[in-house]
């Protein structure tokens, strides 16, 4: 993930760490140890690539959840502010309207 900054891709990291991680207690000739380096490196590189893939998927999921939470928060704030605005609008009382209609009909007579 930081390959652009540290110039170490999965293969480079595997070359460095494979001999340490996959070392054996058996005493081997140097030639035998060198013949295993390619396989050890490939093994560690594969493990690193799979773990990196999992980390990227997790980060993508976190970003998706974060984006959804932000959208939800904006929408919720919008709904709350519209309710505050609606609370300041005068509401008509049914009894007042009934009285008003009767009053106007009485005045017309």
Helices and strands as residue ranges (DSSP letters): H 3-6, H 10-21, H 30-87, H 94-108
